[in-house]
Amino acid sequence: MGHWEDFWWETTTEIKNLGLQKKFDEQLEKMNNQDKHRYKDTRQKWSYAKDKVIKEHWKRVSKHEEN
Protein backbone atom coordinates (compact mmCIF):
# COMPACT_ATOMS: atom_id res chain seq x y z
CA MET A 1 0.00 0.00 0.00
CA GLY A 2 2.93 2.33 0.60
CA HIS A 3 3.66 2.91 -3.07
CA TRP A 4 0.14 4.28 -3.55
CA GLU A 5 0.62 6.73 -0.71
CA ASP A 6 3.98 7.74 -2.18
CA PHE A 7 2.31 8.45 -5.53
CA TRP A 8 -0.30 10.77 -3.98
CA TRP A 9 2.28 12.59 -1.87
CA GLU A 10 4.82 12.98 -4.70
CA THR A 11 2.16 14.15 -7.16
CA THR A 12 0.69 16.69 -4.76
CA THR A 13 4.12 18.00 -3.77
CA GLU A 14 5.38 18.34 -7.34
CA ILE A 15 2.22 20.08 -8.55
CA LYS A 16 2.28 22.54 -5.63
CA ASN A 17 6.02 23.24 -5.95
CA LEU A 18 5.58 24.12 -9.62
CA GLY A 19 2.53 26.28 -8.86
CA LEU A 20 0.30 24.17 -11.08
CA GLN A 21 -2.51 23.27 -8.67
CA LYS A 22 -5.14 25.28 -10.55
CA LYS A 23 -4.11 23.82 -13.94
CA PHE A 24 -4.04 20.31 -12.46
CA ASP A 25 -7.54 20.70 -10.99
CA GLU A 26 -8.82 22.12 -14.28
CA GLN A 27 -7.35 19.18 -16.19
CA LEU A 28 -9.00 16.66 -13.86
CA GLU A 29 -12.33 18.45 -14.27
CA LYS A 30 -11.97 18.46 -18.04
CA MET A 31 -11.22 14.73 -18.00
CA ASN A 32 -14.44 14.01 -16.09
CA ASN A 33 -16.39 14.94 -19.22
CA GLN A 34 -14.27 12.99 -21.72
CA ASP A 35 -15.27 9.44 -22.69
CA LYS A 36 -11.69 8.26 -23.17
CA HIS A 37 -11.05 8.78 -19.44
CA ARG A 38 -14.35 7.35 -18.25
CA TYR A 39 -13.05 3.95 -17.10
CA LYS A 40 -9.71 5.04 -15.69
CA ASP A 41 -9.27 4.78 -11.95
CA THR A 42 -8.32 7.82 -9.88
CA ARG A 43 -4.62 7.04 -9.90
CA GLN A 44 -4.57 6.76 -13.71
CA LYS A 45 -6.43 10.06 -14.03
CA TRP A 46 -4.09 11.84 -11.63
CA SER A 47 -1.04 10.43 -13.39
CA TYR A 48 -2.32 11.54 -16.80
CA ALA A 49 -3.28 15.02 -15.55
CA LYS A 50 0.05 15.45 -13.77
CA ASP A 51 2.06 14.46 -16.84
CA LYS A 52 0.01 16.72 -19.08
CA VAL A 53 0.17 19.88 -16.97
CA ILE A 54 3.88 19.45 -16.24
CA LYS A 55 4.64 18.88 -19.92
CA GLU A 56 2.68 22.02 -20.87
CA HIS A 57 4.41 23.96 -18.09
CA TRP A 58 7.90 23.10 -19.35
CA LYS A 59 6.86 23.88 -22.94
CA ARG A 60 5.74 27.36 -21.81
CA VAL A 61 8.93 27.87 -19.81
CA SER A 62 11.22 26.86 -22.67
CA LYS A 63 9.24 28.92 -25.17
CA HIS A 64 9.47 31.93 -22.86
CA GLU A 65 13.23 31.45 -22.49
CA GLU A 66 13.67 31.39 -26.30
CA ASN A 67 12.07 34.83 -26.62
Backbone torsions as a table, in degrees:
resi	resn	phi	psi	omega
1	MET	NA	-25.0	-176.1
2	GLY	-59.5	-35.7	-178.9
3	HIS	-67.0	-28.4	175.7
4	TRP	-68.0	-44.5	179.2
5	GLU	-63.3	-38.6	177.1
6	ASP	-61.2	-42.3	179.5
7	PHE	-59.5	-47.7	-178.6
8	TRP	-62.5	-45.1	-178.4
9	TRP	-65.4	-47.5	-178.7
10	GLU	-63.4	-41.3	179.4
11	THR	-63.7	-50.0	-179.5
12	THR	-60.0	-45.0	-179.4
13	THR	-63.5	-46.6	-178.5
14	GLU	-63.8	-44.0	-179.8
15	ILE	-62.6	-45.1	-179.9
16	LYS	-66.9	-42.0	-179.8
17	ASN	-63.0	-32.2	178.6
18	LEU	-87.2	-4.9	-179.7
19	GLY	71.0	34.5	-174.9
20	LEU	-111.4	17.4	-176.0
21	GLN	-58.8	-44.6	-178.7
22	LYS	-63.8	-44.6	178.9
23	LYS	-63.3	-41.2	179.4
24	PHE	-61.9	-47.4	179.1
25	ASP	-62.7	-40.5	178.0
26	GLU	-63.6	-39.9	179.2
27	GLN	-65.8	-42.2	177.2
28	LEU	-61.5	-41.8	179.2
29	GLU	-64.0	-43.3	178.6
30	LYS	-60.1	-41.1	-178.7
31	MET	-66.2	-27.9	179.3
32	ASN	-60.9	-24.1	-177.7
33	ASN	-103.0	7.9	-178.8
34	GLN	-107.7	128.3	-177.7
35	ASP	-60.1	-34.7	-175.7
36	LYS	-66.4	-17.0	179.0
37	HIS	-104.4	1.8	-172.6
38	ARG	-56.8	-41.8	-173.7
39	TYR	-101.9	11.9	175.7
40	LYS	-80.3	146.0	175.8
41	ASP	-81.0	174.0	-174.5
42	THR	-59.7	-41.9	-179.4
43	ARG	-62.9	-41.9	178.3
44	GLN	-63.6	-40.5	178.7
45	LYS	-65.5	-45.0	179.2
46	TRP	-62.5	-42.7	-178.9
47	SER	-62.7	-45.6	179.0
48	TYR	-62.7	-47.7	-178.6
49	ALA	-63.1	-42.7	178.7
50	LYS	-59.8	-50.8	-179.4
51	ASP	-59.8	-41.1	-177.9
52	LYS	-67.3	-48.2	-177.0
53	VAL	-69.3	-34.2	178.0
54	ILE	-69.8	-40.8	177.6
55	LYS	-61.1	-45.9	178.4
56	GLU	-64.0	-38.3	178.9
57	HIS	-60.1	-49.2	-177.6
58	TRP	-69.2	-29.6	174.1
59	LYS	-63.8	-45.3	179.3
60	ARG	-63.3	-42.1	-179.0
61	VAL	-64.1	-46.5	-177.7
62	SER	-69.7	-34.6	177.2
63	LYS	-66.0	-40.4	179.1
64	HIS	-65.1	-38.5	-179.5
65	GLU	-68.8	-29.5	179.2
66	GLU	-69.4	-31.4	-176.8
67	ASN	-82.9	NA	NA
